[in-house]
Amino acid sequence: MPTTKTPNPSRPRMAAVYASGTVRARRWHGEGDVRGYRPPAGWSAQADLTDIHPITGRALPRAVWWIVETKE
């Protein structure tokens, strides 16, 4: 029987800390228009429709939307 790891309530989860100028990319899986995306506080974002993976540089089978965020 597989065991599931439950978070320890006495240890708070540590948030990731990003340096200014850090760029991160993720695929848009949201419903509706990608222009409705609002980045988290302290980040700027742009949407990119591309058939090249923004991290690996490899060709994708079809063009998909990516959200590219930059830490301010």
N, C-alpha and C positions, 0 to 999 in steps of 0.2 A: 504494500500500500504506500503510495507516495506521500511524503510529508510536505506540508506547505510552511514556509517561513513567514511568521507573522512579525510585524514591526514591534520593537520593544517600546512601550509607551513612556518609559522613563528616559529614553535617549531620543532627543529631537533629531529629525532628519536634517542633515547639513545641505544647504542650498549651494549650487555651483556658483563660483565667483568668476566672472569673465573680465579680462583686461579690456580697456578701451581700444577700439579698432578691431576687436574679434569679429570674424564673419562666420555665420553658421547658415546652413541651408537645410530645408526640409520640404518634402513633397506636400502639395496641397491636396488634402483628402476631404476638404470641407464641402458642404452642400452649397450650391448657389455660386454667386460671382466671387472670384478671388479678390476683387477690389474691395470687398467688404471686410477683409482681414485687418485687424488692428494689432500692432506689435505691443509687446509688454513695455512697461515704463523703462526708459533709458535705452531703448533700441529703436532703430529706424529700419524700415522694411521696404522691399520692392518685390514685385511679382515678375517671374520670368518664365515664358513658355519656350521650352527648349527640348531638343532630342539628344542632347549631350548631358551626361550626368555631371552636376556641378562640383562634385567632390572627387570622383575617380577619373573624370574626363572620357569615359567610355560611351560609345553610342548606345542609345536606348532604342527599343523596337518601335516606339512612337513618341511623339512630342507630348510632354506633360507639364503642368504648372508646378513651379518651385517657388517657395518663399525664401528669399535671401535676406537675412537680418544682419545688421551691423551694430555693435555696441557703441554707444556715443560716449 
